[in-house]
Amino acid sequence: MVYVCTGTDSEKLDWFRTVNIAGVKLTNQELCNAVYSGPWVSDAKRYFSRATGAAYQSAKTT
């Protein structure tokens, strides 16, 4: 099942939190990923979403 919702980013994030209250607690990054999407975000995830990636390690140490 797929839900398509409209509203402000804040409203969508609140809705997403509500429907995902059971199970594993989501990180702040996972919550942001639920609201923000697009080609730029998808490309950035390739470099920064892997904990073993060089970009992640570099950002983590600064």
Secondary structure by P-SEA (a helix, b strand, c coil): cbbbbbccaaaaaaaaaaaacccccccaaaaaaaccccaaaaaaaacccccccaaaaaaaac
